[in-house]
Amino acid sequence: MTATVDRTVPDPTSTVPLPLREQADVRDRWLTQRLLDVLPGLMDRAGIDLWIVVGREYNEDPVLATMLPATWLSARRRTILLFHRSDDGVTAAAVARYPVGQFLTAWEPEGTPGMTAAQSQWAALRRFVDQAAPRSIGVDSSPAFAHADGLSHTEHGLLVQALGPHADAIVSAEQLAVGWLETRLPEEIAAMHAMNRLVHQVIDEAYSPAVITVGETTALDVAWWIRQRFADLGVDGWFQPTVGLQRAGSPLVDEQGTVLPGVPYDAVIEPGDLVHCDVGLSTLGLMTDTQRNGYVLRPGETGAPAGLVAALAVGNRMQDLTTAALQPGRTGDEVLAAARAAAAAEGVDGDVYSHPVGVHGHGAGPAIGMWDQQDGVPGAGSAPVHTDTVWALELCVRVPVPEWDGQLVRMALEQGIALTQRGVEYLDQRQTEFILIPSS
């Protein structure tokens, strides 16, 4: 890469969403900056001289999809991207039928008489590799991360054939692919602050009389309202929102080895209900993952019962314990074990199932538990934590509520955080008080 990035351009992402044309400009600028500033260090860390990323139209490698120009909504025919690390930085080239944005063109399809287009394309790749003479060639194959396992069986076979003797240099690019997907620019983190702010605003609106008529509106109605609101705002939801209820007299139920709320998702919202949502939006090629809790006031109440307030405080404490454990260099399993040990020492009954978030909602990078794997996550839990990453701090605690005759409440929280050299910072703000929903 020989381009430079104009960092004097004001960052337009302090508010989202942006018009599509502006989004494309921002995303292409980010890509240039990432190739210049992020990729060389990641290749050095992984010990890879040449990274080959291959995908075909509508069967894109997840990594390839993050490297295409913003106006490309998919690969075109077979698209091969080559990243060669040298003392001068990273040379980014494309062996593709059409020019790929800012990538150097490394193939002229009409320039090899006597060959089919496919033969000519693979021959061009071989010429590039011959000239680069790499000691290691990274390809996207991984047993632990689907995000880093995007090289299809067919393309792998064709690539090995085209590389000839260079095939002996092939290694898994798992660490490099995960690093590329999980690492965030400061500008991307700033945008994710704004994205989380928008999510919080939508949830505040959803938990209001503008949407909820207590005694008539169902939790499912609110979930669909949130999805429609995202669409109306010009952002996408990356999963179907869920809204659930807990209430006195409807205890938690055992389900698949854990305890979950027993109130049906299509139940009508009533006074005294604890309302919980799980939502995520996508814009600018990034995603959020958020959970928030509201309380429906009973007649005469001005706040939630003290027992519920205390349960939320316990959830916040579990967040504190988890973020304290989230230290660079630890594996996801080590963070999980440290957080759970600290919680047990304080008598907190809870689970941690936090995960990276960014390009994907359940992103590449260390898994810090799963709801059904609280002793560690084979494969993904062994990955190390790095700075300049963004996470969904996701967890729950179980707390008895005196006002509900000691019934357990499952207080589930999920909040975007960024881990930088400065430590952990919340994206927008975490929930420390219930959103109060009037009943009339």
N, C-alpha and C positions, 0 to 999 in steps of 0.2 A: 504494500500500500504506500503510495506516495502523496495521497491527498492530505490536506490539513483541515482542521475543524475550526470554524470561527466561533470561539467561545464568548465573543462579545454580544452575540445575538441573544436578546432576552428570552428566557425560558417561558413559553406560552402555557405551560401545563400547570400553572398555579390554580387554574380552574379547569374542570372537565365537565362534560365532554367537549371536545373540539370538533369543528367541521371536518369532514373526511379529508379534504385536501390538505388542511393544516396538520392533521394526524399523519398523513403520508410524509410530509416534509420533516416532521419531528422524528418519526421512526427511521427514516433514511439517514438523518443526521446522527441519531444514536448509533446506528449500525456502523457508520464510518468511524465514530469515536471508539466504539467497542473493538473494531478490528485494529485500530491504531494503539489504543491504550490498554486494552484488556487481554487480547488474544496472545500477544508475545509472552507475557508472564505465565499464562496458563499452559502454553506449549512447553515452556521451560520446566514448569512444575511437573508436568506429566512425562517429560523426557521424550517428546515426539518431535521429529524433524519435519515430517510431512503428514498432513491430515487430509484424508480423502473422504468427502461426503457425497453420497450418490443417492438419487431418488428419481422416480418416474412420476409423471403427471398423475395426480390423485392417489399416489402411494408414496407420499413424501416421508423421508426420514424426519422425525420431529425436530432434529437440529437444522436440517436444510430449510425447513419452513421459517426459521428465525433469521435466516441469512439472505432471503430473497428480497428484492425491492418491494416496497410497500404496495406498489400497484400490481404486483404479481400475487394473485390469490391462490396460486398453486404453481408447482413446477411446470415446465413446458417440455413435453417429450421426456427424454432422459437428460437430467441436469446433473453435471459433475462439477463440484467445487473443490479446488486444490489450495491448500494453505501450506506454504513452504517457509520454515523458520530459518533465517540466516542472520549474520551479524548486522544487517541493515534493517532488520525488522521482520515482518511477515509479508510475503508476496501472495496475494489472493488472486487466483485465476479461475476462469470458468471454461470448461470443455462442454459447450452447450450449443444447441442449434440456433439460439437467439442470444444477443448480447444480454448479460446479466448485470444491470445497473453499473456499479462502480468497479466490478471485477474485470481484470485483464482478460482479453479474449485469447484463448489458447488453442482455438480450432477454427479452421475455415472449411465448412462442410463440403464445399464444391472443389476443394483443392487437392483431392487425392483420387486421381483416375484409377479405375479398375477395382475400387472398393465400394462396398455398400456404405450407406451413411453410418450404420452401427460400427462396421469395421474401421472406418475412418476415424470415428470418435474415439474408440479405444486405442487406436494407433497414436492419436494425438496425446492421449493421456500417457502412453508409454514414453513418447518423446520427452514430455515434461519430466517424468520421473527419471529417465536416463540422465537428463541434464542436472537435475537436483541431486542425484546420487545420495538419497537419504539413508541414514543408519537405521531409522525406525519409521514405519508407516502406520499411522493410526487409522483404524476403521471402526465404525460404530456398531460394536457388538458387546453385549453386557447381559449377564444372567441376573443382575441385581436391579437394574434400572431400565424400564421399558423406554424411557426417554433417550437412552444411550444405546439402544439396540435396534436402530432403524435401518441397518443395511439388510436388504431382503436376501433370501436364499439365492434367487436368480442372479441378482446383481453381485453378490459375493463371488459366485462361480465365474462370472464374466470378468470381474476385476482381477481375480487370481490368475486367470488365463492371460489377461492383457499384461499383467506385471511381469510374467515370466520369472526370471531369477530373483527379481526384486520381491517376489511374494514371500520369500524367507524373512523379510524385514517386517512383515505385518504383525502388529500388536493391537490389543484392544485399546480403543480411545475412550474407554468409560470415564476415567478421571477427567480427561480433557472435555468431553461432551458435557458431563455434569457441571464442571466449572464454568463452561460457557453459558449454560442455561441458568445456573443459580446466581452468578455474579451480576450485581446491579451497579450501574453508574449512579453518581450522586443525583444527576438529573432524573433518572428513572425513579429513584427513591422519593424525590420531590413530587413527581407525578403520582406516585402511589399514596403519598400523604393526601393529595387532592382527591384521589379515587376513593380512599377510605372515608374522607369527609362526606363525599356524595352519598356513599352507602349509608352512613349514619343519618344523613338528612332524610333519605328515603324511608328508613326504618322509623324515624321520629314521626314522619307523616303517616306511615302505615298504622302506628300505634296512637292514633288520634281519632276524635269523633268524625273527622272528614272521611274516614275509611270504616271505622268500627262503630256499629250501632249495637251496644251491649244488649244481649237477649235476642238478637236477630242474625248478626254476622257470624259466620263460622271461621274457624282457623284456616280452613282451606280457601275461603273467600279472600282472606288477607294474603295468603301465599300467592294466589293468582294476581291479586292487585299489585304486589311487588314486582312480579315478572312483567306485567303490562306497563308499569311505571318505568322500569328500565328501558323497555322498548320505546316508549314515548319520549324518553330523554335522549335516545340515540346511542344507548350502550346495550351490550348483550349480557344476558345471564349465562354463566357457563354450566350451571346445573339448575334444576327446578327448585325454586325456593321451598323451604318447609317452614311451617308455623305449627307449634304444638302447645298444648295446655297441660298444666298441672293444677289440681284443686283439692281442697280438703275433702276427705272421704273417698278419694280415688287414688289409692296408693300406687307406688311404682310396681311394675310387673317384671318378672324374669323373662328375658328374651335373648336367646343365643348366648347364654353365659354372662349376661350383664343385666342391669336393672334399668328400665326405661319408663317414661310416663305411660300411664294406662288409659288416658283420655283419648278417644279416637280423634284423628286429624279433621274429621268433618263435623266435630262437635260445635255447638253454638257457644260463643264466648259469654261467660256469666260474671257477675260481680264476685270479687275475691279470687279470680283466676290469676295464675302466674302464666304469662304469655312469652313464649320463646321462639325466636326465628333463627334460621340458618340460610344465609344468602351470599351470593358472589356475583360480581359483575366483571365484564371484560371490555377494555378499551385501550387503545395505543399499544396493542399487542401484549398487555399485561393483565393480571387478574387479581381479584381480592377474594377473601373468604372471611365472613363475619357472622358472629352470633350476638344477639342482644336480648335482654329480658325486660318485660313490662309487667306492671301489676294493675289489675282492674279494681278501682276503688269501690268499696261497698258504700252504701248511703251513710253519710256522716263521717267517713274516713277522710283524712287529709294526707295519708301516706300508707306505705305497706306495713304489715305487722312487723314487730321488732324481730321475730324469729326469721322472717324472710330477709330482712335487712342484714341480720347477722350471717345468714347463709351466703349472701352476696359478698360480704366482707371476707368470709373464708375462701370463696372463689378468688378474690383479689389476692389473698395471701398465697394461694397456690400459684397464681401468676408470678408473684414476687420470687417464690422459691424456684420456679422453673427458669425464669430469666437470670437469676443468680447462678444457676447451674450451666447456662448456655455460654460456654467459654470456648473461644477458638482453640483448635487442636484436639478437643475432646471428640469422641465419636458420639453419634446420636444415642447409642445404647448407654454410654457413660453419662450423658446429660440426663437421660431418663432415670437411671439408677440413682444419681445424686439428688434429683428433684424428689423422687419417691421416698428416699431415705430421710430427706429433710422434712417432708410432709409427715411421715410416720413418727418422727421424733417430736413433732408438735401435735400429734393426735388427729391429723387431718386425714379423712377418708376420701381419697380422690384418685382419678386416673389422668394420665397425660398422654395425649396423642397429637402432638404438634408436628408441623411439616413445613418445608419450604413452600413459598408461593411466589409467583412472578409470571414467567412465560406460560406456565401451566398452573392450574389451581392447586392440584396436588403435585408439587414441583419436584424437579430433580434435586437430590441432595440428601443429607442425613434424615432418616425417619427417627423422630423422638417418640417412640411407642406407637401403637395403634390401639383402638379401643378394645380389641380382643387379643392384644399382644403386649402385656404390661411387664414382661420380663426381658424384653428386647425383640428386635426385628431382624431376623436373619438376612444378611446381605445389606440392605439399605441402612440398617442400624449401625453397621460397621464403618460407614463413611464419616470422615472428619468434618467438623464445623469450621467454616471459614468466615472471615469478615466480608463486608460489602454484600450481604445476603439479606433477603426478606423472608419472613416467616409468618405463618398463621399460628399464633400462640393459642392452641386449642386444648381444652381440658375440662374436667368437671369435678365437683365435690358433692358428697352426699351428707346432708345435715338434717337432724331432726328439728321440726318446727313446733314449739310449744303450743302456739295458737291453733295448730292443726292436730292437737292431741298427740304430739310426738311423731307424727307421720314424717317419713323421710322425704326431703326435696332433693331432686337432682339439679344442682345449679351448674349449668353448662355455659361456658364462656369461650369466645373465639375472637381474637383481636390481631390485626396486622402489626408487626413489629419489624424494625430494621436493626441488624447487627453490624455496626461499623467500628472503626478504631476507637470511637468515643464510647462504645458500649451499646446497650440496648436503648432504642427510642421507640415509643409508641407512634404508630401512624395515625394521625389525627389525635384521638384520645381514647383511652379505655373506659369501659363502663364501671363506674363506682356507685351509681345510684340507679334505682329503677326508673324507667319511663312510666309515668303515672297516667292511666287511662280512665277518664271519668265515666261513670256508669249512666249518667243522664245529662 
